[in-house]
Amino acid sequence: MSNVSAVPAAESAEAIAHFASSLRFETDCADVHAALAGANANAPGFVLLDVRGPALFARGHVPGAVNLPHGKIIASKLAAWPPETLFVTYCAGPHCNGATRGAIRLAQLGRPVKVMIGGVTGWLDEGFELAGDTAA
């Protein structure tokens, strides 16, 4: 018996509930890309927030993203968007918890939020281009 099989898998109903619930909290790079590149590219249904610092944002970011570092997410910075606006946060990648920190701050302010899993690393892994000075 391996460590993988030592703990039995959840029953199907429990697994469905768990995995379906996770989609309420996260999205992925491919879905974000499709929304930003699709027919509704000018109104994808969310605001994409790059929660890294301005220098990293300038070096390369997801096209269409707004730079708002997670430590600077406060109510006054969100005033331009209606309260029901969905925000999607991302940071450098799976090794970074900035997207989660940003999501917490948004949720504390009563804003709908999801995290784009993978961040910049995932975006590049999918073969998508970054905007900005990617040569820096």
C-alpha positions in Angstrom: 0.0 0.0 0.0 1.3 3.4 -0.9 0.8 6.8 0.7 -1.6 7.6 -2.1 -4.0 4.7 -1.4 -3.5 4.5 2.4 -6.3 7.1 2.9 -9.4 6.0 1.0 -10.8 8.4 -1.6 -14.0 10.2 -0.6 -17.4 8.9 -1.6 -18.6 10.3 -4.9 -21.2 12.7 -3.5 -18.6 14.1 -1.1 -16.0 14.4 -3.9 -18.5 16.2 -6.2 -19.4 18.7 -3.4 -15.7 19.4 -2.7 -14.6 19.8 -6.3 -17.6 21.8 -7.3 -17.1 24.1 -4.3 -13.5 24.8 -5.2 -14.7 26.4 -8.5 -16.5 29.0 -6.4 -13.0 30.1 -5.1 -10.7 29.7 -8.1 -10.4 29.8 -11.8 -7.6 29.0 -14.1 -5.4 30.7 -16.7 -7.1 29.1 -19.7 -10.6 30.3 -18.5 -9.3 33.8 -17.8 -7.6 33.9 -21.2 -10.7 32.7 -23.0 -12.8 35.4 -21.3 -10.3 38.1 -22.1 -9.9 37.0 -25.7 -13.5 36.1 -26.4 -16.5 37.9 -27.8 -17.0 39.7 -24.5 -13.3 40.7 -24.2 -14.3 44.3 -23.3 -16.7 43.1 -20.6 -15.4 39.7 -19.4 -17.5 39.7 -16.2 -14.6 40.4 -13.8 -11.7 42.7 -13.0 -8.3 40.9 -13.2 -6.0 42.1 -10.4 -2.3 41.6 -10.5 -1.5 41.9 -6.8 2.3 41.9 -7.2 4.4 45.1 -6.8 4.6 47.7 -9.6 8.1 46.7 -10.7 7.1 43.1 -11.3 3.9 44.2 -13.0 5.9 46.5 -15.3 8.2 43.6 -16.3 5.3 41.5 -17.4 1.7 41.0 -16.6 -1.5 39.4 -18.0 -2.9 41.7 -20.7 -5.9 43.6 -19.3 -4.8 43.2 -15.7 -5.0 46.1 -13.2 -2.0 46.4 -10.8 -3.1 46.7 -7.2 -0.6 45.1 -4.7 -2.4 43.0 -2.1 -1.2 45.2 0.7 -2.8 48.2 -0.9 -6.3 46.7 -1.4 -8.5 49.1 0.5 -12.1 50.3 0.0 -11.1 53.6 -1.5 -9.0 51.9 -4.2 -12.1 49.8 -5.2 -14.6 52.7 -5.4 -14.5 52.8 -9.2 -16.1 49.4 -9.4 -19.7 48.6 -8.3 -20.0 46.4 -5.2 -21.1 43.3 -7.1 -17.9 43.4 -9.4 -16.1 40.0 -9.4 -12.4 40.4 -8.9 -9.9 37.7 -9.9 -6.5 37.9 -8.2 -3.2 36.5 -9.3 0.5 36.8 -8.4 3.7 35.2 -9.5 2.6 31.6 -9.4 2.1 28.6 -7.2 5.1 29.5 -5.0 3.4 32.8 -4.1 0.5 33.5 -1.7 -0.1 37.0 -2.8 -3.2 36.1 -4.8 -4.6 34.5 -1.7 -3.7 37.5 0.5 -5.4 39.8 -2.0 -8.5 37.6 -2.1 -8.7 37.7 1.6 -8.5 41.5 1.6 -11.2 41.7 -1.1 -13.5 39.3 0.8 -13.0 41.3 4.0 -14.3 44.3 2.1 -17.3 42.3 1.0 -16.2 42.0 -2.6 -16.8 38.8 -4.7 -13.4 37.3 -5.5 -11.7 34.3 -7.0 -8.0 33.4 -7.4 -6.5 32.6 -10.8 -4.5 29.5 -9.9 -1.1 29.3 -11.5 -0.5 33.0 -11.6 2.1 34.3 -14.1 3.9 31.0 -14.1 0.6 29.2 -15.1 -0.1 31.8 -17.7 3.3 31.3 -19.3 3.0 27.5 -19.0 -0.2 27.7 -21.0 1.7 29.5 -23.8 0.0 32.8 -23.3 1.9 36.1 -23.8 2.5 38.8 -21.1 2.2 42.5 -21.6 4.8 44.9 -20.4 8.6 45.0 -20.7 9.1 41.2 -20.6 12.7 41.7 -21.6 13.6 43.5 -18.4 
